[in-house]
Amino acid sequence: MACKTLGGVYLSYYGSGSALEYSELIIIGAIAGYQGKFGGWVTHIYVDNPDSVAGGREIWGLPKELAEFSWEAIALLCVKAIGLLCSLNYGQQGFGWRQWLGAFGFSGKDSNLLIFPG
């Protein structure tokens, strides 16, 4: 019997109006559910700010790691100490309709399951 799930990639840059300024790449390994709440299981988070790593780990138990980000005109290169993690190409977005989408995020810290709104 084959099992299937949905995963995803979230990429963002938090600029000068944010509490911290940093780039972030989040890997959602699967959709998970617990006690009637559904959301993404966060397997990896890469950021380029040590304060974001510390806060994410201590407050939320998130698996944040440091990486280098190189933003170019039409591509993002995310480099970790061991080599290139990913390369994404993107173009200027045309007409789009922004829609709010809410879900929960799941992660683990020690032997505890952590649930947070996303």
N, C-alpha and C positions, 0 to 999 in steps of 0.2 A: 504494500500500500504506500503510495507516494503522498507526502505531506507538502503543502505549499503555503507560503506566507508572502507578505509584502514588506519590503524594506525601503530605505531611501537615503538620500544625502541632503543635508541642509548646509548651505554656505552663506555666510554673512560677514559684513564688515560693520563694526560699531564705531562710529566716528566721534568727532569732538563734542557732541551733545550728550554722549552716553556717560555713565558712571566710570567706565573704563574704555579706553580706545584699543581695540584689537580686532583681529580677523579670527574667524571660527569655522571649522569644518566638522560637522557632526555626522556620524554614521549610525543609521537606524538599522539594526540587524533583522528585526522582525516586528510584527504587530503582536502585542501581548494583551492579556486580559487578567484582571484580578478583582474580585469582589464587585463585579458589575462595572468596573472602569476599564476602558480600552485605550491603548496608545502604543507608542513606539518603544521598543527596547533599545536603549542607547548603549552601543557596544564600544564606540571610540569617539573621543572629541579631541581635536587638535586646535590649539590656539597659539598666538604669538606674544602673549603677555603673561609673565610669571605670576602676577597678582590674580589673574583669571584662573590659572591652574590651581593656586592655593585656595581661593574662595570656592571654586567648583568642587574640589575634593573635600574640603572641611565642612562646608555648609550643606551641599547636596549629595555628596558621595559620588560625584560624577567622575568617570575615568578620563580626566583631562590630561593631555600631554603637550609639551612644547613642540612647536614646529615653526619653520620659516615659511612665510607666504610671500609670493612675488606676484603682484597684480600688474598686468600689462593691459594694453588697449582692448584685446579680445580674448584674453586667456588668464587663467589663474594657475600658477604652479605652486603646489604645496610640498615643501621639502622637509623631511625629518632627517635627523642625524644619520640614519641608516640608508638614506637614498630618497628618491622621488616617491611620494605617496600617491599623488594624483595630478592630473593635468586636465583642466576643464576649459573648453572653448565656449564663448558666449557672444551673442550679438546684441545690438540695441533692441530693446523690446518695443514692439509696435503697440497698437491699440490693445489694451488689456483691461480686464475687470478684476480689481482687487476684491477678494472675498476673504472674510475672516474664517479661520479654521482652527478650532480648538480641540485639543486632545490631551491625554496624559502622557507623561514620560515615565519610564521605569528604569531603575538602575539598582545596583546592590552595593552596600557598604558593610564590610565584615560579613556577618551572616544575616543582615537585615535587608529586607526589600524596601526600597525607597520609591515613593510615588510623588510626582510633582506635576503641576499644570503646565501645559506647553501650548 
